[in-house]
Amino acid sequence: MGLWGFEPDEEQDFVTGESETSFAYDPETEWSWSKLALRVLLTPITLGLDCLTCPIQVVLFASDDEDAHCHCHR
């Protein structure tokens, strides 16, 4: 998402206290034909890297709260 000008934005739910990451567009993102072509060419590479690193991301960023509510081991 950063490739296309979207930056992560951390939001917190005041009721539950949980934080959630969303992406907000950065209005200072520069646009030109050469940068657009570069973004189009780099998109498949970034998606491929994201798919390859998905298992690592799950292990690193998994919430401990999800494991606490798992009843499958009973």
HUUR-V164024 format. One record per backbone hydrogen bond with DSSP energy under -1.0 kcal/mol. NH is the residue of the N-H (numbers start at 1). CO is the residue of the C=O. If there is no record, write none. Layout:
BEGIN
<<NH | CO> <NH | CO>>
END
This chain:
BEGIN
<<5 | 2> <6 | 1> <7 | 24> <9 | 22> <11 | 20> <13 | 18> <17 | 13> <20 | 11> <22 | 9> <24 | 7> <26 | 5> <29 | 26> <36 | 32> <37 | 33> <38 | 34> <39 | 35> <40 | 36> <41 | 37> <42 | 38> <43 | 39> <46 | 42> <47 | 43> <48 | 44> <49 | 45> <50 | 46> <51 | 47> <52 | 48> <53 | 49> <57 | 53> <58 | 54> <59 | 55> <60 | 56> <61 | 57> <68 | 64> <69 | 65> <70 | 67> <74 | 71>>
END
